[in-house]
Amino acid sequence: MTNKIITRFAPSPTGFLHIGGARTALFNWVFAKKHGGEMLLRIEDTDRARYSEEAKRAIEEGLKWLGLDWGGEAVSQYQRRDRHREIAHELVEKGLAYKCYCSAEELSEMRARAREAGLPPRYDGRWRDADPALAPEGVAPSIRIKVPTSGTIVVHDHVQGDVTFECANLDDFIILRSDGSPTYMLAVVVDDHDMNVTHIIRGDDHLTNAARQIVIFNAMQWDVPQMTHVPLIHGPDGAKLSKRHGAMGVDAYRKMGYLPAAVRNYLARLGWSHGDDEFFSTEQMIEWFSLEGLNKGASRFDFAKLENLNGQHIREEKPAYLFTTMVELAEELGNYSDKAGLLAHKETVISALPELQPRAKTVLELITLAQFIYAERPLPIEEKASKHLNENTRAMLIEIIALLEIHANWEAASLQQLVRDFGEQKELKLGKVAQPMRVALTGRTVSPGVFEVMELLGKSESLERLKDQAVHP
């Protein structure tokens, strides 16, 4: 094994990169970054019946969107099947594995007898020490590894501690099928060895697999990578995470307007902690991360927490980056009018973003909040906002328009003072005057400060929008 820390993320390309897989990738990535190592990507595509090229692309694109890079090209497990077969036959030659000629019917009978006896279904080892001369003609054998008949296999785990498995409870499992295809157990061990993987970080549903894989590592006299099996993610109700909880592809989170940094931040907190810190940058996460900080209990996915964290990251982000993200999302969702409007008013939108950022929890909300900048006149008025425009408020707007038309200083502070003075003369609080103005200027009840909006839009556009609602609604 190398001195360099090497982790691996090894998804099966049968579907999208779901949130649990994304967290596994993140933990492998951040641990490698922390120690100056690298994460490798291995596509475990031996199950050709379920293999999907589209799923493989979705996984790679999901990782790229999350900002989780990997070393070199992605490794195809299927393309390494000759190497896996080579190791299986080497184990047979060493007397550490053997050919099994059991038929499917014989294996079914074994399982049935075990169930009748109240025992777990397992292979009875009948070909383990059988004379090879007894091999039936014309029958392609599978290859089974010889699991020690006594003693224990101990998985030394950074989260679970030392987990002991009795060898007597592990049967001689198949490492090469009768059709010559390697099993998952064999392929994983050979690939981890050949890729110089030093640390395996994965879900605790693989803990039992770890014991069987250690059998193969030991048989080949290969170093066993350090192992970390992380509890799975549950829904808010404590049940297994499902689509109703948020078990969607990473792509769905992108389309909902979440930032990669926020998703990284939130996923890190699902199963790992650094004191009471909830909000942190990726740089801080790399600095703080340790396997010892991983939790032993299952974590619960909570959309509200993710959304709040996303809002925090939006507030901290640079406007130029957010603008690019808004344009990309608008195109992704097919909102081409929004994309065109954003690009046509780029500088105005970017200058408005510091006012918009505190009001948004997602990039989608940012796009919605920015629409007033490039909306076509006359602006559509939201239903809940229309109540602020009535006969009285329209009459008030006409008076304000007259004052604004002769007002020379079109800066937010000066405009606010003008409207404040107007309100005092009419014995009206500032909000009673500003809210109808906001609705006329943006079509909504929520926007940046109304006077900042006027400064952004400029004098001509602001006056025309006010007149649209006051003079000829």
C-alpha positions in Angstrom: 0.0 0.0 0.0 1.1 3.5 -0.7 1.7 6.2 2.0 -0.6 8.5 0.1 -4.2 8.6 1.3 -6.4 7.2 -1.4 -10.2 6.9 -1.1 -12.7 5.8 -3.6 -16.3 6.4 -4.4 -17.8 3.3 -6.1 -21.4 3.8 -7.3 -23.5 1.4 -9.3 -24.7 3.1 -12.6 -28.3 2.0 -12.2 -29.9 5.3 -11.4 -29.2 8.9 -10.4 -26.7 10.1 -7.8 -29.0 10.1 -4.7 -28.4 12.1 -1.6 -26.9 9.1 0.4 -24.4 8.4 -2.4 -23.5 12.1 -2.6 -22.8 12.1 1.1 -20.6 9.0 0.8 -18.7 10.7 -2.0 -18.3 13.9 0.0 -16.8 12.1 3.0 -14.4 10.2 0.8 -13.5 13.5 -1.0 -13.1 15.6 2.1 -11.0 13.0 4.0 -8.6 12.7 1.0 -8.4 16.5 0.6 -7.7 16.9 4.3 -4.7 14.6 4.1 -3.3 15.7 0.7 -4.5 12.5 -1.0 -7.1 11.9 -3.7 -10.4 10.3 -4.3 -10.8 7.9 -7.1 -14.0 7.1 -9.0 -14.9 3.5 -9.8 -18.1 2.6 -11.6 -19.3 -0.7 -10.4 -20.9 -1.8 -13.6 -20.6 -5.6 -13.5 -24.4 -6.0 -13.5 -24.8 -5.4 -17.2 -28.5 -6.1 -17.2 -29.1 -3.0 -15.0 -26.2 -0.9 -16.4 -27.2 2.5 -17.8 -24.9 4.8 -19.6 -27.3 7.6 -18.8 -27.0 6.8 -15.1 -23.2 6.8 -15.3 -23.3 10.3 -16.9 -25.8 11.5 -14.3 -23.5 10.3 -11.5 -20.4 12.0 -13.0 -22.3 15.2 -13.7 -23.8 15.2 -10.2 -20.3 14.9 -8.7 -19.0 17.7 -10.9 -21.9 20.0 -9.9 -21.2 19.3 -6.2 -17.5 20.2 -6.8 -16.2 16.7 -5.9 -13.3 16.0 -8.3 -11.6 12.7 -8.6 -8.2 11.5 -9.7 -7.7 10.3 -13.2 -10.4 8.6 -15.4 -13.3 6.8 -13.8 -12.5 3.1 -13.6 -15.0 0.6 -15.1 -15.2 -2.5 -13.0 -16.7 -4.4 -15.9 -13.6 -3.7 -18.0 -11.4 -5.3 -15.4 -13.2 -8.7 -15.3 -10.2 -10.5 -16.8 -8.1 -9.3 -13.8 -10.8 -10.5 -11.4 -10.9 -14.0 -13.1 -7.1 -14.1 -12.9 -7.2 -13.7 -9.1 -10.0 -16.2 -8.7 -8.0 -18.9 -10.5 -4.9 -17.9 -8.6 -6.7 -18.6 -5.3 -7.8 -22.0 -6.7 -4.1 -22.8 -7.6 -3.1 -21.9 -4.1 -5.7 -24.2 -2.5 -7.5 -21.2 -1.0 -10.6 -21.5 -3.3 -12.2 -24.4 -5.1 -14.5 -25.2 -8.0 -18.1 -26.0 -7.1 -20.3 -28.0 -9.4 -23.6 -27.7 -7.5 -26.6 -27.2 -9.7 -29.3 -24.5 -8.9 -31.6 -27.3 -7.8 -29.0 -28.6 -5.3 -28.5 -25.2 -3.9 -32.3 -24.7 -3.5 -32.5 -28.0 -1.6 -29.7 -26.9 0.7 -31.5 -23.7 1.5 -34.8 -25.5 2.1 -33.2 -28.0 4.5 -31.5 -25.2 6.4 -34.8 -23.3 6.8 -36.5 -26.5 8.0 -33.8 -26.9 10.6 -34.2 -23.3 11.7 -30.8 -22.3 10.4 -29.8 -19.5 8.0 -29.5 -20.7 4.4 -25.9 -21.4 3.5 -23.8 -23.6 1.3 -22.8 -26.8 3.0 -19.2 -27.0 1.6 -19.7 -30.3 -0.2 -17.1 -29.5 -2.9 -14.6 -27.9 -0.6 -12.5 -31.0 -0.2 -14.0 -33.1 -2.9 -11.8 -35.1 -5.3 -11.6 -33.0 -8.6 -12.0 -36.3 -10.4 -15.6 -36.3 -9.3 -16.4 -33.3 -11.3 -19.3 -33.9 -13.6 -18.6 -33.6 -17.3 -20.0 -30.7 -19.3 -20.8 -28.7 -16.1 -19.2 -25.2 -15.8 -18.2 -24.7 -12.1 -18.4 -21.6 -10.0 -15.5 -20.8 -7.8 -15.9 -20.5 -4.0 -13.4 -19.1 -1.6 -12.4 -21.2 1.5 -13.6 -19.3 4.5 -11.8 -20.4 7.7 -13.9 -23.0 9.5 -13.1 -21.6 12.9 -12.0 -18.3 14.6 -13.3 -14.9 13.8 -13.1 -12.1 11.3 -12.7 -8.6 12.9 -13.6 -5.5 11.0 -11.7 -2.6 12.6 -14.0 0.3 11.9 -13.5 4.0 12.6 -17.2 4.4 13.5 -18.5 1.0 14.5 -15.4 0.0 16.5 -14.2 -3.6 16.3 -17.0 -5.7 14.8 -16.5 -9.4 15.2 -17.9 -12.1 12.8 -17.7 -15.8 13.6 -16.2 -17.7 10.7 -18.6 -20.5 11.4 -21.5 -18.2 10.3 -19.9 -17.3 7.0 -20.2 -19.9 4.3 -17.8 -20.4 1.4 -19.2 -17.7 -0.9 -18.9 -17.6 -4.7 -16.2 -15.3 -6.1 -16.5 -16.4 -9.7 -19.9 -17.5 -11.2 -20.2 -20.5 -13.5 -20.5 -18.2 -16.5 -17.0 -16.8 -15.7 -18.3 -13.4 -14.3 -16.8 -12.2 -11.1 -19.0 -11.5 -8.1 -19.2 -8.1 -6.4 -17.2 -9.4 -3.4 -14.2 -10.4 -5.5 -14.3 -7.4 -7.9 -14.3 -4.9 -5.0 -11.3 -6.4 -3.3 -9.2 -6.8 -6.4 -10.0 -3.2 -7.5 -9.4 -1.7 -4.1 -6.0 -3.5 -4.0 -5.0 -2.6 -7.5 -6.1 1.1 -7.1 -4.0 1.3 -3.9 -7.1 2.3 -1.8 -6.0 3.0 1.7 -9.4 4.0 3.2 -12.9 2.7 2.5 -15.7 5.0 3.6 -19.2 3.8 2.8 -22.6 3.1 4.3 -23.0 0.7 7.2 -25.2 -1.6 5.0 -21.8 -2.8 3.7 -20.6 -3.9 7.1 -21.4 -7.6 6.6 -19.7 -7.4 3.1 -16.6 -6.1 4.8 -16.1 -9.4 6.7 -16.3 -11.4 3.5 -14.1 -9.0 1.7 -11.5 -9.3 4.5 -11.5 -13.1 3.8 -10.3 -12.4 0.3 -7.8 -9.8 1.3 -6.3 -12.2 3.8 -6.2 -15.1 1.3 -4.2 -12.9 -1.1 -2.1 -11.6 1.7 -3.0 -8.1 0.8 -3.2 -5.2 3.2 -6.8 -4.5 4.3 -7.7 -0.8 3.8 -8.9 1.1 6.9 -12.6 0.9 7.0 -15.3 3.4 8.0 -19.0 2.4 7.8 -21.3 5.3 8.2 -24.9 5.0 9.4 -27.5 5.6 6.7 -29.6 8.7 6.3 -33.2 8.5 7.5 -36.2 10.8 6.9 -37.4 13.3 9.5 -39.8 10.6 10.8 -36.9 8.1 11.4 -37.9 5.8 8.6 -35.6 4.8 5.8 -35.0 7.7 3.4 -37.3 7.7 0.5 -38.4 10.0 -2.3 -41.0 11.7 -0.1 -38.2 12.6 2.3 -35.8 14.0 -0.3 -34.1 10.9 -1.7 -33.9 12.4 -5.2 -31.0 12.8 -7.5 -28.5 15.6 -6.9 -29.7 17.1 -10.2 -33.1 17.7 -8.6 -31.5 19.9 -5.9 -29.7 21.9 -8.5 -33.0 22.6 -10.3 -34.6 23.6 -7.0 -32.0 26.3 -6.6 -29.6 25.0 -4.0 -26.0 26.0 -4.2 -23.3 23.2 -4.3 -21.5 24.8 -1.3 -24.8 24.6 0.7 -25.4 21.0 -0.2 -21.9 20.1 0.7 -22.3 21.9 4.0 -25.6 20.2 4.8 -24.5 16.7 3.7 -21.4 17.0 5.9 -23.7 17.7 8.9 -25.7 14.5 8.1 -23.5 12.2 10.1 -20.5 14.4 11.0 -20.1 17.2 13.4 -17.6 19.8 14.5 -18.8 21.1 17.9 -21.9 23.1 17.4 -20.9 24.5 14.0 -23.8 24.3 11.5 -22.7 26.8 8.9 -19.2 26.5 7.5 -17.3 26.8 4.2 -15.8 23.9 2.3 -12.4 25.1 3.3 -13.3 24.9 7.0 -14.9 21.5 6.5 -11.6 20.2 5.0 -9.6 21.7 7.8 -11.9 20.3 10.5 -12.9 16.9 9.1 -11.9 13.7 10.9 -13.2 10.2 10.9 -13.5 10.5 14.7 -16.1 13.2 14.2 -18.5 10.9 12.4 -21.6 10.0 14.3 -22.6 6.4 15.3 -26.3 7.1 15.0 -28.4 7.5 11.9 -28.9 11.1 10.7 -32.2 12.6 9.6 -32.8 14.5 6.5 -34.5 17.8 7.0 -35.5 20.1 4.0 -36.1 23.1 6.3 -32.5 22.9 7.6 -31.1 22.5 4.1 -33.1 25.5 2.9 -32.0 27.7 5.8 -28.3 26.7 5.2 -28.8 27.5 1.5 -30.1 30.9 2.5 -27.0 31.6 4.6 -24.7 30.5 1.7 -26.6 32.8 -0.7 -26.2 35.7 1.7 -22.4 35.1 1.9 -21.8 34.5 -1.8 -20.4 36.9 -4.3 -23.0 38.6 -6.6 -21.1 37.8 -9.8 -21.1 34.0 -9.0 -24.8 34.1 -8.1 -25.6 35.9 -11.3 -23.9 33.2 -13.3 -25.8 30.5 -11.3 -29.1 32.3 -11.9 -28.5 32.4 -15.7 -27.5 28.7 -15.8 -30.5 27.7 -13.8 -32.9 29.7 -15.9 -31.5 27.9 -19.0 -31.6 24.5 -17.3 -35.3 25.0 -16.5 -36.2 26.4 -19.9 -37.0 29.9 -18.6 -35.5 31.6 -21.6 -37.2 34.9 -21.0 -35.6 35.0 -17.6 -32.3 34.1 -19.1 -32.6 36.8 -21.7 -33.7 39.4 -19.2 -30.9 38.6 -16.8 -28.3 38.8 -19.5 -29.7 42.1 -21.0 -29.6 43.7 -17.5 -26.5 42.0 -16.2 -24.9 45.0 -14.4 -28.2 46.2 -12.9 -29.0 42.6 -11.6 -25.5 42.2 -10.1 -25.8 45.6 -8.4 -29.2 44.6 -7.1 -28.1 41.3 -5.7 -26.7 42.6 -2.3 -30.3 43.8 -1.7 -31.9 40.6 -3.0 -29.6 38.0 -1.3 -30.9 38.5 2.3 -34.4 37.9 1.0 -33.8 34.5 -0.8 -33.3 31.0 0.4 -32.8 29.5 -3.1 -31.5 30.6 -6.5 -35.0 30.2 -7.9 -36.2 32.8 -5.4 -33.3 35.1 -6.5 -34.5 34.8 -10.1 -38.1 35.6 -9.0 -36.9 38.6 -6.9 -34.8 39.9 -9.8 -37.6 39.7 -12.4 -38.8 43.3 -11.6 -35.6 44.6 -13.2 -36.4 43.3 -16.6 -40.2 42.8 -16.5 -42.1 44.3 -19.4 -44.5 47.2 -18.7 -47.2 47.3 -17.6 -46.1 45.0 -14.9 -48.4 42.1 -13.9 -49.5 42.7 -10.2 -49.5 39.7 -7.9 -53.0 39.0 -6.5 -51.9 39.6 -2.8 -50.2 42.8 -3.9 -53.2 44.3 -5.7 -55.0 45.1 -2.5 -52.4 47.9 -2.0 -53.6 49.7 -5.1 -57.0 51.3 -4.7 -58.6 54.6 -5.4 -57.0 56.3 -2.4 -53.5 54.9 -2.9 -53.6 55.7 -6.7 -54.5 59.3 -5.9 -51.6 59.4 -3.5 -49.2 58.0 -6.2 -50.3 60.8 -8.6 -49.2 63.4 -6.0 -45.9 61.6 -5.5 -45.3 61.3 -9.2 -45.6 65.1 -9.5 -43.0 65.6 -6.8 -40.6 63.0 -8.3 -40.8 64.5 -11.8 -39.2 67.7 -10.5 -36.8 65.9 -8.1 -33.2 66.1 -9.3 -31.3 63.8 -7.0 -32.2 60.2 -8.0 -30.3 58.5 -5.2 -32.0 56.2 -2.7 -31.4 58.3 0.4 -32.7 61.5 -1.3 -35.8 59.7 -2.6 -36.5 58.3 0.8 -36.3 61.7 2.4 -38.7 63.1 -0.2 -41.3 60.4 0.4 -40.8 60.6 4.2 -41.5 64.4 4.0 -44.6 63.7 1.9 -45.9 61.2 4.4 -45.4 63.5 7.3 -47.4 66.2 5.5 -50.2 63.7 5.0 -49.8 62.3 8.5 -49.0 58.8 7.0 -46.2 56.4 8.2 -43.5 55.8 5.6 -44.7 52.2 5.1 -48.2 53.3 4.1 -46.7 55.4 1.3 -43.8 53.1 0.3 -45.8 49.8 0.0 -48.1 51.0 -2.8 -45.0 52.4 -4.5 -43.3 49.1 -4.2 -46.3 47.2 -5.7 -46.4 49.7 -8.6 -42.7 49.4 -9.2 -42.2 45.6 -8.8 -45.7 44.0 -9.0 -45.0 42.4 -5.6 -45.1 43.1 -1.9 -41.6 41.8 -1.3 -38.6 43.4 -3.0 -35.4 45.2 -2.2 -35.9 48.6 -0.5 -38.3 50.6 -2.6 -35.9 53.5 -2.9 -33.0 51.2 -3.9 -35.4 49.8 -6.5 -36.0 53.3 -7.9 -32.3 54.1 -8.0 -31.7 50.8 -9.8 -34.5 51.3 -12.4 -33.6 55.0 -13.0 -35.9 58.0 -13.1 -37.6 57.4 -16.4 -38.5 53.7 -15.9 -39.6 54.3 -12.3 -41.9 57.2 -13.2 -43.4 55.2 -16.1 -44.1 52.2 -13.8 -45.7 54.4 -11.2 -47.9 56.1 -13.9 -48.9 52.6 -15.3 -50.7 51.9 -12.0 -51.7 55.4 -10.9 -52.8 57.2 -14.0 -54.0 54.4 -16.3 -54.2 51.1 -14.3 
